[in-house]
């Protein structure tokens, strides 16, 4: 079993839809959880950062962490064509001075 | 927010030559930088962790004599791919550790360097 599992998609939604992206993990020691957005041929861009369990909201984006289920989610409200990208979850057991473990990424396409 | 740059953004070289990629933190000092490699439709694979003033720590399976990493200052890390071969063609991305809020303790990534070895 891989440490981090993420459905690669692709996921296609119409503009304005609510998007739900998810990752599961096996290492109960993970405490730091991140979501990155990566456009084609670009480096990943940090979207959300969460420590331990709970929810975090930033504009149209909401990140949720459920450590009991080893499950994290990213919700995108009112999705826009500009949200079309690959979304990578990442996590680590310690502070980011150690390596992040990435999911494979989910490719999202939002059509206008 | 924290900005990380990479140079060059793309490079094409002949087999057997060496290529140097620079990673710079533009508005902050980074004691720790990371080098990743990404193949098409694959996730990022960590190659090595670079700490300023000390030797890099390489992940299992990564040849340290082939991928030379130097972190000589708090704002610059370099990756040199020595005697490059076509199988080294990939997207190389660096990241820098950031300790300041609002991101807390996390990593910011550079835009990546696409290496093509002919």
Interface residues (C-beta under 8 A of the other chain):
Chain A: X8 X32 X34 X36 X41 X42 X43 X44 X45 X46 X49 X51 X88 X95 X96 X97 X98 X99 X100 X102 X103 X104 X105
Chain B: X1 X4 X6 X32 X34 X41 X42 X43 X44 X46 X49 X59 X91 X93 X95 X97 X98 X103 X104 X105 X106 X107 X108 X109 X110 X111 X112 X114
